[in-house]
């Protein structure tokens, strides 16, 4: 799992990539058809959002990273 610093560096590099190549890459990963709803206390959400803001990451991207890390960690439970 990349660190937030690595993600920020990747974001900066994305801006430097020419537009047609970037569009092709983004289009191949654009199919997200599942939604997750999370309920939490206002205090927890505010802290979560503030941390993400200071890291320069969106709430959704952080949740996606947490889910991806969780799946990788427990992948052995579903392997054939």
Secondary structure, DSSP 8 states (H G I E B T S, - for coil): ---HHHHHHHHHHHHHS-HHHHHHHHHHT------------HHHHHHHHHHHHHHT--HHHHHHHHHHHHHHHTGGGT--
